[in-house]
Amino acid sequence: MSEAQWIESDYATPNITMEKRENGEIILASADALEDGDAHVGVWLRQWAKITPEYTFLAERDGTGEWRRLSYAAARSGADAIAQGLLDRGLGPDRPVMILSGNSIDHGLLTLGCLCAGVPVVPVSPAYSLMSQDHAKVQHVFDTCHPGLIYVANGEMFAGALNSINLDGVEVVVGASPPKGIKTTNFADLLKTSPGPAAGQAFDSIGPDTVAKILFTSGSTGMPKGVINTQRMLCASQQSLVQCWPFLEDGPPILVDWLPWNHTFGGNNNFNMVLRNGGAIYIDAGKPAPGLIEQSVANLHDVSPSIYYNVPAGFGVILPYLEADDELRDKFFKNLKLIMYAGAALPVDLWERLEDLSIKSLGQPVVLSSAWGSTETAPMATMAHFLLESSGNIGVPVPGVTIKMVPSGDKMELRVTGSNITPGYLGRDDLTKAAFDEEGYYCIGDAGRLVDPDDPNKGIMFDGRVAEDFKLLSGTWVAVGSLRVELIAACSPLLQDAVVAGHDRDEIGLLIWPNLPACRTLAGLAEDVPAPDVVENEKVRAQIIQSLTTHNAAAGGSSRRVARAILMTEPASIDTNEITDKGYINQRATLENRAHLVDALYADQPGPDVLVIPRG
């Protein structure tokens, strides 16, 4: 990796203490105490509405393609009106607001109104309404949180989801296009409410333990769990962030961001980071997916971000556009302070391509950083606020967080405690009890190892999910997380994602989602050639076989070698928990749902769809 431009004063120097217990456990914590933060998120809105009232807080494209902007003053005015309207309707801790639509200015205003009124907000993945076939998850969320009000941006688009639930006693608020047969209120009418004393009293009564949000997160199986997010969690997370990144207080951060607000990454980290520090979010209606990435590219042509957040799969989709368009590349890097990835290790080839582009644009490599956490940690538990030498390092515990590393087989399981940790799951005391150990540490299910066993300041390497790793029949453990990243990098750019099979088998198999645009380019196929024809193309199959063969030659033992692979054309299903709307693949659920493909991988006589990979 190249040496990035690193300004020491921009980042706090890690100061990590380490305790090694006799039972093999390791306790890591920052020696820098978490400083006192604000009482609740609404304080930040009022602060910036006073200091920089006309500065843009949120912006989105309108119907003409122009940017519609919401200033901090207008955001406060709208939030106060909405807060009063929610209180007038008797909404509160037991009657929250449920939001079915994606990111938008109205979504942001409604969220702020809830946060300023002490009414929990429940943002739900739009995919549960728009991509689901049975709306079972929408029904489950509704039955779990019992909302008093549901918001949708477009009533007609969400009519199917709305009709799948019992709306008796529930007010439906729409931004446009009311659905037939359902009584609705226009969002604009909610904004016309005149704030009264009740709104001010509610604002002043909000404290650290007030429930701010319920965020629903899916596990490997079953229905989503409602993670309780308190004001304490949200404020602690942002306080620790600014202590790690002091530069945030030097000038307002600017984001061009698509990450969904129903997830902790986009909704808690990104949205709250901008609000805490008086910055601006340009809402990106695009997404790293065919037919949507073009919107993201157009937005980055318009706005130069100061911090850019994405998931590893997202970088893989945006990079070809940055590499093909020098003007876009230079606009992207013009004001960029750093690039942050989270949720999974960034493949080495993507890291190097980002560095190469920044050197061409700026004459020096951009700073790349990583963090780690979950919905239950709001979201940040660790951060790399030091110069990274390689991908996979998730950093060190942030101020206020303690990490316990617990021996688990040949791995070290990571557990977390701190002010940013959830008190539990809504209506599920059984899940809450199971999620914490006897010392009160949250059991996140991930594994990690110290980069340097003698120096915790050098960070923790992500070591996969404890539950994902498996043994081959030989008894050899397969480290799924790191192997998956290696294989995607080995076949770059032809693999969009993959899951690793082989539990109680002799060899490792791979189920692959190909990167169809890259495969079409390799094979010289037109953009409209259907997916089945792409995966059957001999050039595509030969190149993937060759790439995996090269990987096998350097892999060493059976725990790293791939014997067979299948190229899949059926997209990952959100109904069966195979994928989130951020694009994260659930290894366990995919293998269970596609057991027939796993059986095909290991058939005595492989069929024509199976790629047989030489040992190398």
DRENGU-861428 format. One line per 5 residues: number of its first residue (from 0); for each residue x negated, z, y of C-alpha. Coordinates in nm, 2 decimals. Each point is the difference from the previous one (the first is absolute). Example, Ala and Ser with C-alpha at 12.3 -4.5 7.8 and 13.67 -1.06 7.14 Angstrom:
<atoms>
0 = -1.23/0.78/-0.45  -0.14/-0.07/0.34
</atoms>
This chain:
<atoms>
0 = 0.00/0.00/0.00  -0.12/-0.07/0.36  -0.05/0.28/0.25  0.31/0.03/0.22  -0.02/0.10/0.37
5 = 0.06/0.37/-0.02  0.04/0.22/0.31  -0.06/0.36/-0.11  0.21/0.15/0.28  0.31/-0.20/-0.12
10 = 0.01/0.18/-0.33  -0.03/0.37/-0.11  -0.30/0.08/-0.22  0.12/0.12/-0.34  -0.06/0.37/-0.05
15 = 0.12/0.07/-0.35  -0.04/0.33/-0.20  -0.02/-0.01/-0.38  0.07/0.28/-0.25  -0.08/-0.06/-0.37
20 = 0.20/0.22/-0.23  -0.11/0.11/-0.35  0.29/-0.19/-0.16  -0.13/-0.33/0.14  0.23/-0.02/0.29
25 = -0.13/-0.10/0.34  0.16/0.11/0.33  -0.06/-0.22/0.31  0.11/0.07/0.36  -0.10/-0.09/0.35
30 = -0.18/0.28/0.18  0.16/-0.12/0.32  0.33/0.18/0.03  0.32/-0.19/0.08  0.06/0.05/0.37
35 = 0.34/0.10/0.13  0.23/-0.30/0.04  0.33/-0.07/0.16  0.32/0.17/-0.12  0.17/-0.32/-0.10
40 = -0.01/-0.38/0.03  0.25/-0.02/0.29  -0.25/0.17/0.23  -0.22/-0.31/-0.02  0.28/-0.23/0.12
45 = 0.08/0.22/0.30  -0.37/0.03/0.09  -0.07/-0.37/0.02  0.34/-0.08/0.16  -0.13/0.22/0.28
50 = -0.37/-0.11/0.01  0.04/-0.37/-0.07  0.37/-0.08/0.04  -0.03/-0.37/0.02  -0.25/-0.06/-0.27
55 = 0.12/-0.19/-0.31  0.06/0.22/-0.30  0.19/-0.24/-0.23  0.02/-0.38/0.01  0.17/-0.25/-0.23
60 = 0.08/-0.37/0.01  0.35/-0.08/0.13  0.22/-0.30/-0.11  -0.19/-0.23/0.23  -0.34/0.10/-0.14
65 = -0.10/0.20/0.31  -0.11/0.36/-0.01  0.27/0.25/0.08  -0.18/0.32/0.13  0.11/0.36/0.01
70 = -0.18/0.23/0.24  -0.06/0.37/-0.05  0.25/0.08/0.27  0.26/-0.22/-0.16  -0.08/0.14/-0.35
75 = 0.06/0.36/0.13  0.32/-0.10/0.17  0.13/-0.17/-0.31  -0.11/0.28/-0.23  0.17/0.26/0.22
80 = 0.33/-0.20/0.00  -0.02/-0.04/-0.38  -0.08/0.36/-0.05  0.31/0.11/0.19  0.21/-0.26/-0.19
85 = -0.12/0.14/-0.34  0.07/0.36/0.11  0.35/-0.10/0.12  0.07/-0.13/-0.35  -0.10/0.33/-0.16
90 = -0.31/-0.14/-0.17  -0.28/0.23/-0.09  -0.21/0.13/-0.30  0.29/-0.04/-0.25  0.12/-0.33/0.15
95 = -0.30/-0.22/0.07  -0.03/-0.36/0.12  -0.08/-0.27/-0.26  -0.16/-0.32/0.11  0.02/-0.30/-0.23
100 = -0.17/-0.26/0.22  -0.37/-0.07/0.06  -0.22/0.05/0.30  0.15/-0.08/0.34  0.03/0.15/0.35
105 = 0.35/0.12/-0.08  -0.13/0.16/-0.32  -0.27/0.17/0.20  0.25/0.13/0.26  0.23/0.14/-0.26
110 = -0.30/0.17/-0.17  -0.10/0.16/0.33  0.35/0.11/0.07  0.01/0.17/-0.33  -0.34/0.17/0.05
115 = 0.11/0.12/0.35  0.33/0.14/-0.13  -0.12/0.17/-0.31  0.19/-0.24/-0.22  -0.19/-0.11/-0.31
120 = -0.05/-0.38/-0.02  0.00/-0.17/-0.34  -0.16/-0.35/0.03  0.06/-0.19/-0.32  -0.18/-0.31/-0.13
125 = 0.19/-0.31/0.10  -0.09/-0.14/-0.34  0.24/0.25/-0.16  0.28/-0.18/0.19  -0.12/-0.36/0.03
130 = -0.21/-0.06/-0.32  0.18/0.22/-0.24  0.26/-0.13/-0.24  0.19/0.32/-0.06  -0.07/0.21/0.31
135 = -0.05/0.30/-0.23  -0.28/0.14/0.21  0.21/-0.02/0.32  0.27/0.19/-0.18  -0.24/0.26/-0.12
140 = -0.15/0.06/0.34  0.35/0.02/0.15  0.11/0.25/-0.26  -0.32/0.21/0.04  0.00/0.03/0.38
145 = 0.38/-0.02/0.09  -0.04/-0.18/0.34  0.25/0.03/0.27  -0.10/-0.33/0.16  -0.16/-0.32/-0.14
150 = -0.17/-0.26/0.21  -0.05/-0.37/-0.08  -0.14/-0.26/0.24  0.23/-0.27/-0.14  0.32/0.10/-0.16
155 = 0.06/-0.33/-0.19  -0.35/0.01/-0.16  0.05/0.36/-0.12  0.37/-0.04/-0.10  -0.08/0.01/-0.37
160 = -0.19/0.33/0.03  0.26/0.15/0.22  0.28/-0.10/-0.23  -0.18/0.16/-0.30  0.03/0.36/0.14
165 = 0.30/0.22/0.09  0.01/-0.01/0.38  0.28/0.26/0.04  -0.09/0.22/0.29  -0.32/-0.20/0.08
170 = -0.04/-0.19/0.33  -0.16/-0.35/-0.03  -0.19/-0.11/0.30  -0.10/-0.37/0.03  -0.23/-0.18/0.23
175 = 0.18/-0.33/-0.05  0.25/-0.19/-0.23  0.23/0.27/-0.12  0.09/-0.04/-0.37  0.36/-0.09/-0.09
180 = 0.21/0.28/-0.12  -0.22/0.28/0.12  0.07/0.20/0.32  -0.32/0.00/0.21  -0.14/0.12/0.34
185 = -0.23/-0.22/0.20  -0.35/0.14/0.06  0.03/-0.08/0.36  0.29/0.24/0.03  -0.21/0.28/-0.14
190 = -0.26/-0.07/0.27  0.27/0.04/0.27  0.04/0.37/-0.07  -0.07/0.23/0.30  -0.25/0.27/-0.10
195 = 0.13/0.35/0.07  -0.12/0.36/-0.04  0.04/-0.02/-0.38  -0.28/-0.26/-0.03  -0.24/0.22/0.20
200 = 0.09/0.31/-0.20  -0.05/-0.19/-0.33  -0.34/-0.13/0.12  -0.12/0.35/0.10  0.11/0.15/-0.34
205 = -0.21/-0.24/-0.21  -0.29/0.18/-0.17  -0.27/-0.07/-0.25  0.22/0.06/-0.30  0.28/-0.22/0.13
210 = 0.06/-0.29/-0.25  -0.09/-0.32/0.18  0.03/-0.26/-0.28  0.09/-0.05/-0.36  -0.22/-0.28/-0.14
215 = 0.09/-0.13/-0.34  -0.28/-0.10/-0.23  0.02/-0.15/-0.35  -0.19/0.13/-0.30  -0.09/-0.19/-0.31
220 = 0.35/0.04/-0.14  0.34/0.12/0.12  0.16/0.01/0.34  -0.19/0.06/0.33  -0.08/0.36/0.11
225 = 0.09/0.13/0.34  -0.31/0.14/0.15  0.07/0.26/0.28  -0.21/-0.07/0.31  -0.01/0.29/0.25
230 = -0.11/-0.02/0.37  -0.30/0.22/-0.10  -0.11/-0.27/-0.25  0.03/-0.28/0.25  -0.18/0.18/0.28
235 = -0.27/0.14/-0.22  -0.08/-0.35/-0.14  -0.04/-0.14/0.35  -0.20/0.29/0.13  -0.25/-0.04/-0.29
240 = -0.01/-0.37/0.07  -0.10/0.04/0.36  -0.26/0.26/-0.09  -0.16/-0.26/-0.24  0.04/-0.28/0.25
245 = -0.06/0.14/0.35  0.00/-0.35/0.14  0.38/0.00/-0.03  0.02/0.21/0.32  -0.22/-0.24/0.19
250 = 0.26/-0.28/0.03  0.34/-0.10/-0.14  -0.02/-0.15/-0.35  0.16/-0.34/-0.05  0.14/-0.10/-0.34
255 = 0.14/-0.33/-0.13  0.16/0.15/-0.30  0.24/-0.09/-0.29  -0.03/0.31/-0.21  0.35/0.13/-0.07
260 = 0.12/0.32/0.17  0.18/0.11/-0.31  -0.35/0.06/-0.14  -0.23/0.28/0.11  -0.29/-0.24/0.09
265 = 0.20/-0.20/0.25  0.26/0.26/0.10  -0.21/0.31/0.02  -0.36/-0.11/0.05  0.04/-0.32/0.21
270 = 0.31/0.07/0.20  -0.09/0.36/0.07  -0.36/-0.08/0.08  0.11/-0.24/0.27  0.26/0.24/0.14
275 = -0.24/0.30/-0.01  -0.26/-0.19/0.20  0.21/-0.21/0.24  -0.06/-0.34/-0.16  0.21/-0.30/-0.08
280 = 0.13/-0.15/-0.33  0.07/-0.37/-0.01  0.24/-0.01/-0.29  -0.10/-0.28/-0.24  0.31/-0.14/-0.17
285 = -0.24/-0.19/-0.23  -0.15/0.12/-0.32  -0.29/-0.09/-0.23  0.23/-0.23/-0.21  0.07/-0.37/-0.01
290 = 0.24/-0.11/0.28  -0.06/0.32/0.20  -0.38/0.01/0.05  0.04/-0.28/0.26  0.19/0.25/0.23
295 = -0.29/0.24/-0.03  -0.25/-0.27/0.09  0.21/-0.10/0.31  0.01/0.36/0.11  -0.37/0.05/-0.03
300 = -0.05/-0.32/0.21  0.19/0.18/0.27  -0.12/0.36/-0.02  -0.35/0.14/-0.07  0.03/0.33/-0.18
305 = -0.24/0.29/0.06  0.05/0.14/-0.36  0.12/-0.21/-0.29  0.17/0.15/-0.30  0.08/-0.18/-0.32
310 = 0.01/0.04/-0.37  -0.26/-0.18/-0.22  0.24/-0.27/-0.11  0.09/-0.06/0.37  -0.37/-0.07/0.09
315 = -0.02/-0.25/-0.29  0.29/-0.19/0.15  -0.10/0.01/0.37  -0.37/-0.08/-0.05  0.04/-0.38/-0.07
320 = 0.17/-0.04/0.33  -0.27/0.19/0.19  -0.26/-0.21/-0.18  0.16/-0.33/0.08  0.08/0.06/0.37
325 = -0.28/0.11/0.23  0.23/0.07/0.29  0.22/0.23/-0.21  -0.32/0.17/-0.13  -0.13/0.06/0.34
330 = 0.33/0.13/0.13  0.03/0.23/-0.30  -0.35/0.16/0.05  0.00/0.00/0.38  0.11/0.36/0.05
335 = -0.03/0.13/-0.36  -0.14/0.35/-0.03  0.03/0.02/-0.37  0.19/-0.13/-0.31  0.16/0.26/-0.22
340 = 0.12/-0.06/-0.35  0.17/0.26/-0.22  0.18/0.04/-0.33  -0.25/-0.19/-0.22  -0.36/-0.10/0.00
345 = -0.08/-0.31/0.20  -0.16/-0.27/-0.23  -0.37/-0.06/0.10  0.06/-0.37/0.08  0.27/0.08/0.25
350 = -0.22/0.27/0.16  -0.29/-0.25/0.03  0.23/-0.28/0.14  0.13/0.23/0.27  -0.35/0.10/0.10
355 = -0.11/-0.37/0.00  0.29/-0.09/0.23  -0.07/0.28/0.24  -0.37/-0.09/0.02  0.10/-0.36/0.09
360 = 0.24/0.12/0.26  -0.18/0.31/0.15  -0.36/-0.03/-0.12  0.03/0.31/-0.21  0.21/0.13/-0.29
365 = 0.33/0.18/0.07  0.03/0.36/-0.11  0.21/0.03/-0.32  0.14/0.34/-0.09  0.23/0.15/-0.26
370 = 0.22/0.29/-0.05  0.20/0.15/-0.29  0.32/0.20/-0.04  0.37/-0.05/-0.09  0.35/0.05/0.13
375 = -0.03/0.36/-0.09  -0.30/0.04/0.22  0.15/-0.17/0.31  -0.22/-0.20/-0.08  -0.37/0.08/0.06
380 = -0.20/0.24/-0.22  -0.34/-0.16/0.02  -0.17/-0.24/0.24  -0.33/-0.18/0.03  -0.09/0.08/0.35
385 = -0.36/-0.10/-0.07  -0.16/-0.34/-0.06  0.10/-0.12/-0.34  -0.26/-0.18/-0.22  0.25/-0.13/-0.26
390 = 0.37/-0.03/-0.08  0.17/0.27/-0.20  -0.13/0.30/0.20  0.32/0.18/0.13  -0.19/0.23/0.22
395 = 0.00/0.38/0.03  0.28/0.26/0.06  0.13/-0.01/0.35  0.02/0.32/0.21  0.28/0.22/-0.14
400 = -0.01/-0.15/-0.35  -0.17/0.15/-0.31  -0.07/-0.21/-0.31  -0.03/0.15/-0.35  -0.17/-0.22/-0.26
405 = 0.11/0.10/-0.35  -0.16/-0.12/-0.32  0.24/-0.23/-0.19  -0.16/-0.18/-0.30  -0.30/-0.18/0.14
410 = 0.15/-0.01/0.35  0.05/0.24/0.29  0.37/0.03/0.10  0.06/0.04/0.37  0.24/0.26/0.13
415 = 0.08/0.08/0.37  0.12/0.28/0.22  0.04/0.03/0.37  0.25/0.00/0.30  0.08/-0.37/-0.07
420 = 0.13/0.06/-0.35  0.38/-0.03/-0.08  0.20/0.31/-0.09  0.16/-0.20/-0.28  0.26/-0.26/-0.11
425 = 0.35/0.00/0.14  0.24/0.14/-0.26  -0.26/0.01/-0.28  -0.14/0.34/-0.04  -0.12/-0.10/-0.35
430 = -0.21/-0.28/0.14  -0.13/0.22/0.28  -0.11/0.27/-0.24  -0.18/-0.25/-0.22  -0.18/-0.16/0.29
435 = -0.21/0.31/0.09  -0.25/0.20/-0.20  -0.03/0.38/-0.03  -0.21/0.01/0.32  0.25/-0.21/0.20
440 = -0.20/-0.32/0.00  0.20/-0.32/-0.01  -0.08/-0.20/-0.31  -0.02/-0.36/0.13  -0.10/-0.16/-0.33
445 = -0.31/-0.18/0.13  -0.36/0.05/-0.11  -0.32/0.00/0.20  -0.37/0.07/-0.03  -0.26/0.11/0.25
450 = -0.22/-0.28/0.13  -0.29/0.25/0.00  0.06/0.31/-0.21  -0.23/0.20/0.23  0.14/-0.13/0.33
455 = 0.38/0.00/0.05  -0.04/-0.15/0.35  -0.07/-0.34/-0.17  0.36/-0.02/-0.12  0.21/-0.04/-0.31
460 = 0.03/-0.32/-0.20  0.35/-0.08/-0.11  0.01/0.01/-0.38  0.34/-0.13/-0.08  0.32/0.16/-0.11
465 = -0.04/0.27/-0.26  0.31/-0.12/-0.19  -0.10/-0.37/0.01  -0.33/0.03/-0.20  0.03/-0.05/-0.37
470 = -0.21/-0.01/-0.32  -0.07/-0.30/-0.22  0.03/0.05/-0.37  -0.37/0.06/-0.01  0.05/0.31/0.21
475 = -0.16/-0.15/0.31  0.16/0.08/0.33  0.10/-0.29/0.23  -0.01/0.08/0.37  0.29/-0.21/0.12
480 = -0.02/0.03/0.37  -0.36/-0.11/0.05  0.02/-0.27/-0.28  0.30/-0.16/0.17  -0.18/-0.03/0.33
485 = -0.30/-0.15/-0.17  0.20/-0.26/-0.18  0.19/-0.10/0.31  -0.33/-0.04/0.18  -0.15/-0.19/-0.29
490 = 0.27/-0.26/0.01  0.04/-0.01/0.38  0.20/-0.16/0.15  0.21/-0.10/-0.30  0.15/0.34/-0.09
495 = 0.27/0.16/0.22  0.02/0.31/-0.22  -0.02/0.11/-0.36  0.07/0.28/-0.25  -0.24/0.11/-0.27
500 = 0.13/0.04/-0.36  -0.17/0.14/-0.31  0.13/0.35/-0.08  -0.06/0.06/-0.37  -0.12/-0.36/-0.04
505 = -0.34/-0.14/-0.10  -0.06/-0.19/0.32  0.10/-0.02/0.37  0.27/-0.25/0.10  0.11/-0.11/0.35
510 = 0.34/-0.09/0.14  -0.07/-0.21/0.32  0.21/-0.10/0.30  -0.19/-0.31/0.13  -0.06/-0.07/0.36
515 = 0.21/-0.31/0.00  -0.12/-0.16/0.33  -0.37/0.05/-0.11  0.08/-0.14/-0.34  0.17/-0.31/0.14
520 = -0.30/-0.06/0.23  -0.24/0.02/-0.29  0.21/-0.24/-0.21  0.07/-0.24/0.28  0.38/0.06/-0.03
525 = 0.26/-0.03/0.27  0.15/0.31/0.16  0.33/-0.06/-0.16  -0.12/-0.01/-0.36  0.19/0.27/-0.19
530 = -0.18/0.31/-0.13  0.04/-0.09/-0.37  -0.18/-0.33/0.05  -0.27/0.18/0.20  -0.09/0.25/-0.27
535 = 0.00/-0.27/-0.27  -0.25/-0.21/0.20  -0.32/-0.04/-0.20  -0.23/0.04/0.30  0.16/0.33/0.09
540 = -0.01/0.13/-0.35  -0.36/-0.11/-0.05  -0.12/0.16/0.32  0.16/0.33/-0.08  -0.14/0.00/-0.35
545 = -0.35/-0.09/0.14  0.02/0.28/0.26  0.11/0.26/-0.25  -0.27/-0.12/-0.24  -0.26/0.05/0.27
550 = 0.14/0.35/0.06  -0.02/0.08/-0.38  -0.37/-0.11/-0.01  -0.09/0.28/0.24  0.26/0.25/-0.10
555 = -0.19/0.19/-0.26  0.23/0.17/-0.26  0.35/-0.06/-0.12  0.15/0.22/0.28  -0.07/-0.27/0.26
560 = 0.04/-0.32/-0.21  0.32/-0.20/0.01  0.09/-0.18/-0.32  0.33/-0.17/0.09  0.22/-0.07/0.31
565 = 0.34/-0.14/0.08  0.09/-0.16/0.33  0.35/0.11/0.12  0.25/-0.18/0.22  0.28/0.25/0.01
570 = -0.05/0.22/0.32  -0.04/0.37/-0.03  0.34/0.17/0.01  0.09/0.28/0.25  0.30/0.10/-0.21
575 = -0.22/0.09/-0.29  -0.27/0.17/0.21  -0.26/-0.27/-0.06  -0.07/-0.04/0.37  0.06/0.17/0.34
580 = 0.08/-0.20/0.31  -0.36/0.05/0.11  -0.11/-0.20/-0.30  -0.14/0.29/-0.21  0.02/-0.07/-0.37
585 = 0.11/0.28/-0.24  -0.22/-0.05/-0.31  0.21/0.22/-0.24  0.34/-0.14/0.09  -0.13/-0.36/-0.02
590 = -0.14/0.05/-0.35  0.32/0.16/-0.12  0.23/-0.26/0.16  -0.21/-0.29/-0.13  -0.07/0.14/-0.35
595 = 0.07/-0.35/-0.15  -0.29/-0.14/0.20  -0.23/0.28/-0.12  0.11/-0.08/-0.36  -0.09/-0.37/0.07
600 = -0.34/0.10/0.12  -0.08/0.17/-0.32  0.17/-0.23/-0.25  -0.22/-0.09/-0.30  0.03/-0.37/0.10
605 = 0.01/-0.03/0.38  0.26/-0.23/0.14  -0.07/-0.29/0.24  0.07/0.23/0.30  -0.28/0.24/-0.09
610 = -0.34/-0.05/0.15  -0.27/0.10/-0.25  -0.31/0.12/0.18  -0.35/-0.03/-0.15  -0.21/0.32/-0.01
615 = -0.25/-0.17/0.24
</atoms>
